[in-house]
């Protein structure tokens, strides 16, 4: 007895190379909203070297700011992003973990 294909067989899935692969998400700490004044919150940082601007995103909030020393921040970040950082909107400072190893400093002042 020979096996015949079933008439209601499902089509084969698309090859893996053609399947949509979303951009990896950088884990952000659970505290992405300020709990009290001058609170440090987990955020993601992206750098825009053409405009020399910094984009900080935390939860549903976003800030587009200029860095007091963009070159030093870019060196400490090591990439254009996204990079998990700690951000204090009241102080206008960002903490780049490990930044002191790459660029000599970890804290950077941002301004509107």
N, C-alpha and C positions, 0 to 999 in steps of 0.2 A: 504494500500500500504506500503510495507516495504522498508527501505532505504538500498541500496547496496553500497559497497565501490567502489569508482571510480577506474578504472584500471590504471590511470595515477597519482595516489596519490603519494606525496613525502614521502620518508622514515622519520621516526621520528628523531629528532636531538639527538646527543649523550648526555648521562647524564652529568650533570654539573661536577660531580666528575672526569669524564674522559677527560673533555675538557682542553686544554692547557691554563695555566694561567701564563702570563709573570711576571717576577720579577718587583715589583713596582719601579718606577723611582723617584729619589729624585729631587725635583724641584731645579733648579739652577737659579741664577739671570740672567737677560737678558744680562748682560755685561760679557760674557764669553771669550772675547778677549780684550787684552790691547788696550786702546784708546790713551795712551801717556806713556812716560817713567815713571817708578815707580808707575804704576796704579795697584790698587787692583781689582781683577776680581773674579767673582763667579765661584766656582769649586766644585768638589766632591773629598772627601778624603776617601781612603781605607787603612787600616793598615794590614801589614803582620807580625805578631809577630814572626813567625818562622825565618824569615830573618832580622827582626827588620828594615823593610823598609816601606816607605810611598809612595803610588801612588796617584798623583794629576792629575785629568782630567778636562780640561776646553775646551769646544767646540771640536775642532779636535786635540788639543794638549794634550800630556800626559807627566808627569815627574815621574821618579822612583828615589826616594831620600832617604837618611838616615836622621833621626832626631837627632839633637844635644842631646836631652834628650827624647828618645823613650818612657820610662815609664811614664813620666809626660804627654806627648802628648796622650798616650793611656788612661790614667786616665781622662784627660780633654775631650777626644772624647766620652768616655762612651761606645763605641761599635767599632767593626772592620770596620763598614761602610756599605754602602756608607753614607757619612755625608756631608751636604751642608756647605761649608766653604768659606772664602775669601782668595785669594792667591795672593802674590806679587812676581812674578818670579825674578824681578830685585833685590829685597831685600833678597830673599830666606826665606821669612817668611810666615806662614799660621796663619790666625785668625780663631779660633774655637769659634763660637758664644755660649755663656753660659759655656765655658770651665772654667772660673774662679769660677763658682759655684760648678762644679764637681771636679776640680783638682787644683784650686788656681791660674791658669793663663789662658790667652786666646791666647797669641801670642807665636809662637814656631818657632825656626830657623831650616831650613832644608838645607842639603848640598848634593852636587852630589857625 
